[in-house]
Amino acid sequence: MDLSLWDIMAPAFFECLILVGIHSYLGLHVIRRKVIFVDLALAQIAALGTTVGFLFGIMPGSAGAYWFSLSFAILGAAIFSLSRFRNEKIPQEAIIGLTYAIAASVAILVIDRAPHGAEHIKELLTGSILWVKWSTIAYAAVVYLAVGVFHYIFREKFILISENPDKAYESGLSVRFWDFLFYISFGIVITHSVGTAGVLLVFVFLVVPAVISIMITDVLWKQLLIGWGMGLIVSIGGLYVSYQADLPSGPTVVAFYGILLIIVSLTLFVVRAQDRRTALKKLISGLIGFIALVIMIILIGKNLKTRHRYHQKENFSTHSKMKTPTGLVRNPLDSLQILFNNNGDTEDKIAVAVRIAEFDKKNALLKLIDLLQQCQYPFLREDIIKKINKISGKTFNYNTEKSAKNEQNKIVLSKIKKIAENQP
């Protein structure tokens, strides 16, 4: 049965909506506290927890991975609440940035000891929002709602600390304690968000709506409405384009947020200028300069690409004439076969299989089928099935969210194998 655009993209769309709902609010606190990168740092710490769990064989998305991630997020909340001082000599943002760098470095060191580490790092950064389950969305919505209610009950304390920390200290409020509660609630949200949306999308959902709304108005409820409205527009546009252009959903939404931020900034620059005509001239001049720079970069890139292809052909021609120990000439297909067999990285194997398809489609399809059956990551299974569709010239509705053991996927695999066997 063919799936419609709504069937495929609806879960990702509703996940984006609930992410926008809670992150737009928390983002306003982050901007007011001037700790812009706290989300990125806390997300990285939560991701480190998932990575450590992965090293012990606990797969991302499982209950064990969630508790690993949440434990690390609570640790990060404690660090950030204790690092805040009334008369600080070192800005808290410096400590947050350092924490992020250390967490990212440790994650790389840990993942270096785990199998398929590169794939895991990619999933942490970009997430797999396209394959989020309805049950995951419902659970996240309940958790986010609980956090929202908690913040609403104690909104006066949280808003006071964010907007006027000196007054909070003078009133006798335990700022560190309420900071700790704020960051714990923040960490709970981040733990859920990173698992589906990835570090990059979570950071953008938090910062960009808050920045845009603060640029437009100083009224809190208006800022929330603007942030939610912008999130709705970007989610629809980004997911639609990712579907039509066959692009990763998370990075596409991030790019749309970036474009929206630029458009709003330039519009406000002209609208709020004392002399709008002069501001418009500056804007047009800047756009012309930007377009010229882009054209120059494209021309340089094409020139370098042409030279690279020439040298690549020379090197490949020399490599294809290598002799094996038996004295026979090794052809390009043999070289690719050896490269495929000796490479342990799934992404590299996919790339080599695509090259093999230039010489032997049947061989390439069978290799991709094997990779599809062995692969544990939805986003990689998605990449593999795209390559299979392209090489075979047919479209297979393989459910990449589920493994090859799924009954529907078994039927699809059998169809792909028949197509492969009939390839010349």
C-alpha positions in Angstrom: 0.0 0.0 0.0 1.4 3.4 -1.0 1.8 5.9 1.8 0.7 9.5 1.4 2.7 12.6 2.4 0.6 12.9 5.5 1.1 9.3 6.5 4.9 9.7 6.3 5.4 13.2 7.7 2.6 13.5 10.3 4.5 12.0 13.2 7.5 14.2 12.5 5.2 17.3 12.2 3.5 16.7 15.6 6.8 16.0 17.2 8.1 19.4 15.9 5.0 21.0 17.3 5.4 19.8 20.9 9.2 20.6 20.7 8.3 24.1 19.6 5.8 24.4 22.4 8.1 23.8 25.3 11.4 24.9 23.8 10.1 28.4 22.7 9.2 29.0 26.4 12.5 27.7 27.8 14.4 29.6 25.2 13.0 32.9 26.5 14.5 32.0 29.9 17.8 31.1 28.3 18.1 34.4 26.4 17.2 36.4 29.5 19.7 34.5 31.6 22.3 35.1 28.9 23.3 31.4 28.9 22.7 30.9 25.2 24.6 27.7 24.9 23.2 26.0 28.0 20.8 24.0 25.8 23.7 22.8 23.5 25.8 21.9 26.5 23.0 20.1 28.4 22.0 18.3 25.2 25.6 17.2 24.7 25.8 15.9 28.2 22.5 14.0 27.7 23.9 12.7 24.5 27.1 11.6 26.3 24.9 9.6 28.6 23.4 7.8 25.6 26.9 7.3 24.2 28.1 5.7 27.5 25.1 3.4 27.5 25.8 2.5 23.8 29.3 1.4 24.9 27.7 -1.1 27.2 25.5 -2.4 24.5 22.4 -0.4 25.3 20.8 0.7 22.1 19.7 4.4 21.6 15.9 4.7 22.0 15.6 2.0 24.7 14.6 2.5 28.3 18.1 1.9 29.5 19.5 4.6 27.2 16.9 7.1 28.5 17.9 6.6 32.1 21.6 6.9 31.2 20.8 10.1 29.4 18.6 11.5 32.2 21.2 10.7 34.8 23.9 12.7 32.9 21.4 15.5 32.3 20.8 15.8 36.1 24.5 15.9 36.7 24.8 18.7 34.2 21.9 20.6 36.0 23.9 20.4 39.2 27.0 21.7 37.5 25.2 24.7 36.0 23.3 25.6 39.1 26.5 25.5 41.3 28.5 27.5 38.7 26.3 30.6 39.1 27.6 33.3 41.5 26.1 36.6 42.4 29.4 38.5 41.9 30.9 36.3 39.3 34.4 37.0 38.0 34.1 34.3 35.3 30.9 34.5 33.2 28.7 31.4 33.5 28.6 31.2 29.8 32.4 30.4 29.8 31.8 27.4 32.2 28.9 26.3 30.0 31.0 26.4 26.9 33.8 24.5 28.6 31.4 21.9 29.8 30.1 21.4 26.3 33.6 21.0 24.8 34.6 18.5 27.5 31.3 16.5 27.1 31.7 16.4 23.3 35.4 15.3 23.6 34.6 12.6 26.1 31.7 11.4 23.8 34.2 11.1 20.9 36.7 9.2 23.1 33.9 6.8 24.3 32.4 6.2 20.9 35.8 5.5 19.4 35.6 2.2 21.4 32.1 1.3 20.3 31.2 -0.4 17.0 29.7 1.8 14.3 30.7 4.9 16.2 30.5 7.2 13.2 26.8 6.3 12.6 26.0 6.9 16.3 27.6 10.3 16.3 25.6 11.3 13.2 22.4 10.1 14.8 23.1 12.1 18.0 23.7 15.3 15.9 20.8 15.0 13.4 18.4 12.7 15.2 15.8 10.5 13.5 12.7 12.7 13.8 11.2 11.3 10.6 10.9 7.9 12.3 9.5 8.9 15.6 6.7 6.7 16.9 3.3 8.0 18.0 3.8 6.4 21.4 7.0 8.4 21.8 5.2 11.6 20.8 2.4 10.9 23.3 4.8 10.2 26.1 6.9 13.3 25.3 3.8 15.4 25.2 2.8 14.2 28.7 6.3 14.9 30.1 6.5 18.4 28.5 3.0 19.2 29.8 4.1 18.2 33.3 7.2 20.5 33.0 5.0 23.3 31.7 2.6 23.0 34.6 5.6 23.0 37.0 6.9 26.2 35.5 3.5 27.8 35.5 3.0 27.1 39.2 6.4 28.6 40.1 6.5 31.1 37.2 7.1 34.1 39.4 10.3 32.7 40.9 11.7 31.5 37.6 10.9 34.7 35.7 12.3 36.8 38.6 15.6 34.9 38.5 15.8 35.1 34.7 14.9 38.8 34.4 16.3 40.3 37.6 18.7 38.0 39.5 19.9 40.8 41.8 16.4 41.4 43.0 16.0 37.7 43.5 19.0 37.6 45.8 17.9 40.7 47.7 14.4 39.1 48.3 16.1 36.2 50.0 15.2 33.7 47.3 17.5 30.6 47.2 18.7 31.3 43.6 20.9 28.2 43.4 18.2 25.9 44.6 15.7 27.3 42.0 18.4 27.2 39.4 18.9 23.6 40.1 15.1 22.9 39.7 15.1 24.9 36.5 18.0 23.0 35.0 16.6 19.6 36.1 13.3 20.4 34.4 15.3 21.6 31.5 17.4 18.4 31.5 14.2 16.3 31.5 13.0 18.1 28.4 16.4 17.8 26.7 16.7 14.1 27.4 13.5 13.5 25.5 14.2 15.9 22.7 17.7 14.8 21.9 16.6 11.2 21.4 14.3 12.1 18.5 15.4 15.5 17.2 19.2 15.4 17.8 21.5 18.0 19.3 21.4 20.5 16.5 17.6 20.7 16.0 17.0 20.9 19.7 19.4 23.8 20.0 17.7 25.7 17.1 14.2 25.0 18.5 15.3 26.6 21.7 17.2 29.7 20.5 15.8 30.8 17.2 12.1 31.3 18.1 13.1 33.1 21.3 15.5 35.4 19.5 13.0 36.2 16.8 10.2 36.9 19.3 12.4 39.1 21.5 13.5 41.1 18.4 9.8 41.8 17.7 8.3 42.5 21.2 9.1 42.7 24.9 5.8 41.3 26.1 6.2 37.7 27.3 2.8 36.3 26.1 3.3 37.9 22.7 6.8 36.4 22.5 5.3 32.9 23.2 2.7 33.3 20.5 5.3 34.5 18.0 7.6 31.7 18.8 4.9 29.1 18.5 3.6 30.6 15.2 7.1 30.7 13.7 7.7 27.1 14.8 4.5 26.0 13.1 5.4 27.7 9.8 9.0 26.4 9.8 7.9 22.8 10.7 5.5 22.7 7.8 7.9 24.3 5.3 11.0 22.3 6.4 9.3 18.9 6.5 7.5 19.5 3.2 10.8 20.5 1.4 12.7 17.6 3.0 10.0 15.2 1.7 9.9 16.7 -1.9 13.7 17.1 -2.2 14.5 13.8 -0.4 16.6 15.6 2.3 17.2 14.7 6.0 14.2 16.2 7.9 16.1 17.6 11.0 18.8 19.5 9.1 16.2 20.9 6.7 14.1 22.3 9.5 17.3 23.8 11.0 18.2 25.4 7.7 14.6 26.9 7.4 14.9 28.4 10.9 18.2 30.0 9.8 16.6 31.4 6.7 13.6 32.7 8.7 15.9 34.4 11.2 17.8 36.2 8.4 14.5 37.3 6.8 13.1 38.7 10.0 16.4 40.4 10.9 16.7 42.2 7.5 13.0 43.2 7.6 13.3 44.7 11.0 16.5 46.5 10.0 14.6 48.3 7.2 11.3 48.8 9.0 12.9 50.3 12.2 15.5 52.4 10.4 15.2 56.2 10.7 15.8 56.5 6.9 14.2 53.4 5.3 15.4 54.3 1.8 19.0 54.4 2.9 18.5 51.1 4.9 17.0 49.5 1.8 19.9 50.6 -0.4 22.3 49.1 2.1 20.3 45.9 2.2 20.3 45.6 -1.6 24.0 46.4 -1.8 24.7 43.7 0.8 22.6 41.2 -1.1 24.4 41.9 -4.4 27.7 41.5 -2.7 26.5 38.2 -1.1 25.3 36.9 -4.5 28.6 37.8 -6.2 30.5 36.0 -3.4 28.3 32.9 -3.9 28.8 32.9 -7.7 32.6 33.2 -7.2 32.6 30.3 -4.7 30.6 28.2 -7.2 33.0 29.0 -10.1 36.0 28.2 -7.9 34.4 25.0 -6.8 33.6 23.8 -10.3 37.1 24.6 -11.4 38.7 22.6 -8.6 36.2 19.8 -9.1 37.2 19.5 -12.8 40.9 19.3 -11.8 40.1 16.7 -9.1 38.2 14.5 -11.5 41.1 14.6 -13.9 43.6 13.5 -11.3 41.2 11.0 -9.9 40.8 9.4 -13.4 44.6 9.2 -13.7 45.0 7.6 -10.2 42.1 5.2 -10.8 43.5 4.2 -14.2 46.9 3.4 -12.6 45.2 1.6 -9.7 43.1 -0.6 -12.0 46.2 -1.9 -13.6 47.6 -3.3 -10.4 48.6 -6.9 -10.5 47.4 -9.5 -8.0 49.9 -12.0 -6.4 48.9 -14.5 -9.1 50.1 -12.0 -11.8 46.6 -11.3 -13.1 45.5 -7.8 -13.9 43.0 -6.5 -11.2 40.0 -4.7 -12.8 38.1 -1.9 -11.1 35.3 -4.2 -9.9 37.8 -6.5 -8.1 39.3 -3.5 -6.4 35.9 -2.3 -5.2 35.0 -5.8 -4.0 38.2 -5.8 -1.9 37.5 -2.3 -0.6 33.9 -3.4 0.4 35.0 -6.5 2.2 37.9 -4.8 4.1 35.8 -1.8 5.2 34.0 -2.0 8.6 32.0 1.3 8.4 28.5 0.9 7.1 28.3 4.3 5.4 31.6 3.5 3.5 30.2 0.2 2.5 27.0 1.9 1.1 29.2 4.3 -0.9 31.3 1.4 -2.3 28.2 -0.6 -3.2 26.9 2.4 -5.2 30.2 2.4 -7.1 29.9 -1.4 -7.7 26.5 -0.8 -9.3 28.3 1.1 -12.1 29.8 -2.3 -13.1 27.4 -4.9 -11.7 23.9 -3.9 -10.5 23.1 -7.4 -9.3 26.1 -7.6 -7.1 25.5 -4.1 -5.7 21.9 -4.8 -4.9 22.7 -8.0 -3.1 25.3 -6.3 -1.0 22.9 -3.5 -0.1 20.3 -6.1 0.8 22.8 -7.7 3.2 23.6 -4.3 4.7 19.9 -3.5 5.1 19.3 -6.8 7.0 22.3 -6.1 9.4 21.9 -2.4 9.9 20.6 -1.3 13.4 20.0 2.4 12.6 16.8 3.7 11.0 18.5 6.7 9.3 21.1 4.3 7.7 18.4 1.9 6.6 16.6 4.8 5.0 19.8 5.7 3.1 20.3 2.1 2.0 16.7 1.7 0.7 17.1 5.0 -1.2 20.1 3.6 -3.0 18.3 0.3 -3.7 15.4 2.3 -5.2 17.8 4.3 -7.4 19.8 1.4 -8.6 16.8 -0.9 -9.3 14.7 1.9 -10.8 11.8 0.8 -8.6 10.3 2.1 -5.4 10.0 -0.3 -2.4 7.9 0.7 0.7 10.4 -0.7 3.2 9.6 0.4 6.8 13.0 1.6 7.9 11.8 2.2 11.4 11.6 -1.6 11.9 14.2 -4.3 11.3 14.4 -6.9 8.6 12.6 -9.3 10.9 9.3 -7.4 10.5 6.9 -9.5 8.3 6.1 -6.6 5.9 9.8 -5.9 5.5 10.5 -9.7 4.8 8.0 -9.5 1.9 9.7 -6.4 0.5 13.1 -7.9 0.8 12.0 -11.0 -1.1 10.8 -8.7 -3.9 14.1 -6.8 -3.9 16.0 -10.1 -4.1 13.9 -11.2 -7.1 14.6 -7.9 -8.8 18.3 -8.2 -8.1 18.5 -11.8 -9.4 17.0 -10.6 -12.7 19.6 -7.8 -13.1 22.1 -8.3 -16.0 
